[in-house]
Amino acid sequence: MALIHVPRPENAWNPNRAVNALLKSQVLHLHEAELKLPVRQQTDIYINAIKTEGEAAGYVRQVTEAIHAAHQTAAAKQARSRVKRTSKVRTKKKMTRKRGRTPS
């Protein structure tokens, strides 16, 4: 079987080209996801000012990094709280002895 060479399109991504409807809808979707992040992790970028593919790509990159950072922070916090909860578990016997009462 012969190998068929398919050339890559030269104009697949142009950072100076105006954003199209699909890219605008993706930016809007990411903006909605960004609003659910903690305020200190939001980008504060006004999405209606995004006019080119390059600006949209930069916004997508920043929001994606912020989402990943928020996820890592939440996972680390959850792991810390899980360790704290398991180390402070007491049984009913130990609690009643500590208070000076006898178990009934």
C-alpha positions as CSV (number, residue, x, y, z in Angstrom):
1,M,0.0,0.0,0.0
2,A,1.4,3.4,-1.0
3,L,1.9,6.1,1.7
4,I,-0.2,9.2,1.0
5,H,1.2,12.5,2.2
6,V,-1.4,15.0,3.4
7,P,0.0,18.5,3.7
8,R,-0.9,20.6,6.7
9,P,-2.9,23.7,5.9
10,E,-0.8,26.8,6.1
11,N,-3.5,29.0,7.5
12,A,-5.0,26.7,10.2
13,W,-4.4,29.2,13.0
14,N,-3.8,32.9,12.5
15,P,-3.4,34.8,15.8
16,N,-4.5,38.1,14.1
17,R,-7.7,36.7,12.5
18,A,-11.0,37.8,14.0
19,V,-12.7,35.2,16.3
20,N,-15.5,33.2,14.7
21,A,-18.8,32.2,16.3
22,L,-17.5,28.8,17.5
23,L,-14.5,30.4,19.3
24,K,-16.8,33.1,20.8
25,S,-19.1,30.4,22.2
26,Q,-16.1,28.5,23.7
27,V,-14.8,31.7,25.3
28,L,-18.3,32.3,26.8
29,H,-18.4,28.8,28.1
30,L,-15.0,29.2,29.8
31,H,-16.1,32.5,31.2
32,E,-19.0,30.8,32.9
33,A,-16.7,28.2,34.3
34,E,-14.3,30.9,35.5
35,L,-17.0,32.7,37.4
36,K,-17.4,29.6,39.6
37,L,-13.7,29.8,40.7
38,P,-12.6,31.6,43.8
39,V,-12.3,35.4,43.2
40,R,-8.5,35.4,43.7
41,Q,-8.1,32.8,40.9
42,Q,-10.3,34.6,38.3
43,T,-8.5,36.3,35.4
44,D,-10.6,39.6,35.4
45,I,-10.5,39.6,31.6
46,Y,-13.4,41.3,29.9
47,I,-14.4,38.7,27.3
48,N,-16.2,41.2,25.0
49,A,-12.8,42.8,24.4
50,I,-11.5,39.6,22.8
51,K,-11.4,40.2,19.1
52,T,-8.7,37.9,17.7
53,E,-7.8,34.2,17.8
54,G,-4.6,35.1,19.6
55,E,-6.4,36.9,22.4
56,A,-8.9,34.1,22.7
57,A,-6.1,31.5,22.9
58,G,-4.4,33.6,25.7
59,Y,-7.7,33.8,27.6
60,V,-8.3,30.0,27.2
61,R,-4.8,29.3,28.5
62,Q,-5.2,31.5,31.5
63,V,-8.6,30.1,32.5
64,T,-7.5,26.5,32.0
65,E,-4.5,27.1,34.2
66,A,-6.6,28.7,36.9
67,I,-9.1,25.8,36.8
68,H,-6.2,23.3,37.2
69,A,-4.7,25.3,40.0
70,A,-8.1,25.5,41.8
71,H,-8.5,21.8,41.5
72,Q,-5.1,21.0,42.9
73,T,-5.7,23.4,45.8
74,A,-9.0,21.8,46.6
75,A,-7.6,18.3,46.3
76,A,-4.7,19.1,48.7
77,K,-7.1,20.8,51.2
78,Q,-9.4,17.7,51.1
79,A,-6.4,15.4,51.7
80,R,-5.3,17.5,54.7
81,S,-8.8,17.5,56.2
82,R,-9.1,13.7,55.7
83,V,-5.9,13.1,57.7
84,K,-7.1,15.4,60.5
85,R,-10.5,13.7,60.8
86,T,-9.1,10.2,61.0
87,S,-6.6,11.0,63.7
88,K,-9.1,12.6,66.1
89,V,-11.7,9.7,66.2
90,R,-12.5,8.5,69.7
91,T,-14.5,5.6,70.8
92,K,-17.4,5.9,73.3
93,K,-15.4,4.0,76.0
94,K,-12.5,6.5,75.8
95,M,-14.8,9.5,76.0
96,T,-16.7,8.2,79.1
97,R,-13.5,7.4,80.9
98,K,-12.0,10.8,80.2
99,R,-15.0,12.5,81.7
100,G,-14.9,10.5,84.9
101,R,-18.1,8.5,84.2
102,T,-18.4,4.8,84.1
103,P,-19.9,3.3,81.0
104,S,-23.4,2.0,81.4
